[in-house]
Amino acid sequence: MGEFLGTVVLVVPDDDPKTWQDFRAIAAAIRDHGMRAHLVRHRRHEQLALLPLWLTPTVSISISGRTDRKLLPGRFLSGLEHSKVDEYRTLQAAGAPVPRWTELAPDTRLDPGEWGPYVIEKPSAGWLGANIRVRKTEKVRFTPPSSYERGHYGRHGPMIVQKFVYTGEWPVSYRVVTVFGEVVLCYRQVTQRGTPLKTRWGFDAGGTAVISNTKAMRIELDANAEIMEAARRAHIRAFPDVPLLQFDIGKDVETGELAIFECHPFAPLWPFSHGMAISAQASNAVDFDSQFEAMTTIGRSIAKKAAQILH
């Protein structure tokens, strides 16, 4: 028997058979790196059996879906339910390449000379590109939350204005999933819907396409080294104790600058088994698990993080 390095308790986020299959593989990889591993759901009666672990070196991790510990023993790591405002501030403080942005307030007035003739307005509590639109910079004005129609995400948090990043005629971005800074998935996503934006400021000519992350997007696995390094570095510097991040990163085709649009420090769904992930893989003939041997890589990254904490 090798040296006992400690125990990792993983919270399984749902009861989907694929999720359980994934977490069993992750636990096996953790054990391969000299640590014990336990899988539990976030139910108090299941966690009662873990009480003896409070007396041994243990790290409990909720990779996705929960931020409260209940009876989970030892050091507890989970996501953070940040707003986009908090997320951007944290990324900026860590030196990550976040596009220029500001929270839309009653006194907000933007200079086109600094922001460009058009900007992107989006809710801080959005989902799948909802309520994102292009605005003429000089016409951007605050709207009281109660004035938005029912169902508009602007009713649930502040609106944000962001400098426009031109990723091409059709909008392109990368989704990069990292676990404690190690890349476990990287794919390119593009949506060809509406009218292509043939030039950076071609909105007056009818260009409307600015959102890549939509239900109609096409994806392909693309291990872009520059994009992955930006995600890895941002995770380690900005959110070192958040287990899993899902970055959306773009690259300006004219300036070459990278832009982190979001990193989702709270991930309620397991990215390898939820319905949209399974559907996207099927319709695009890709396999998320295979790109970087995801479950083995996740287990290795978790074991490394736990060892750093316990030793």
Salt bridges, closest charged atoms under 4 A:
ASP15 OD1 - ARG41 NE 2.92
ASP15 OD2 - ARG43 NH2 2.89
ASP22 OD1 - LYS18 NZ 2.68
GLU46 OE2 - ARG43 NH1 3.40
ASP68 OD2 - HIS42 NE2 3.39
ASP68 OD1 - ARG66 NH2 3.21
GLU114 OE1 - ARG100 NH2 3.26
GLU121 OE2 - ARG133 NE 3.45
GLU121 OE1 - ARG135 NH1 2.62
GLU169 OE1 - LYS198 NZ 3.67
GLU182 OE2 - ARG300 NH2 2.50
GLU220 OE2 - ARG188 NH1 3.74
GLU226 OE1 - LYS251 NZ 2.87
GLU229 OE2 - ARG232 NH2 2.71
GLU229 OE2 - ARG233 NH1 3.11
ASP241 OD2 - ARG75 NH2 3.17
ASP241 OD1 - LYS305 NZ 2.87
ASP248 OD1 - ARG175 NE 2.83
ASP252 OD1 - ARG200 NH2 2.55
GLU254 OE1 - ARG200 NE 2.92
GLU262 OE1 - LYS84 NZ 3.47
GLU262 OE1 - HIS264 NE2 3.41
ASP289 OD2 - LYS18 NZ 2.90
